[in-house]
């Protein structure tokens, strides 16, 4: 049984999109006159209260993003569980009230608080496989300079 399943080659399942494909997709979706500073993968963790309601299925509420940082704002490209882009949201820097960037060795937790009281929590990888689009220090510094930091 394992030999049969191991022989099946299913392209683009899970976390297999390489950085070149993601960068090409992100550049196609940029607004007119906007330039890309950098991009990285991010994971929105599942909500803790959902574990009490639906148990282990709460992990399905995890959201995958490619965050693209540009001169005009942030693009949140949603990524499906099978490795395809679903949609994206664009937020100008003046729409974001503040950002709280935590400390981490392998991941950097970030919480974006928007002026309409919406909050998005994501974790961005700092280290990992070479195929993984990681958050660099330059991109983090650009975000910190453009958005006020939360205390």
Beta strands, then each sheet from edge to edge (+ up, - down):
strand 1: 36-44
strand 2: 63-70
strand 3: 73-79
strand 4: 85-92
strand 5: 96-101
strand 6: 107-114
strand 7: 119-125
sheet 1: 4+ 3- 2+ 1- 7+ 6- 5+
end
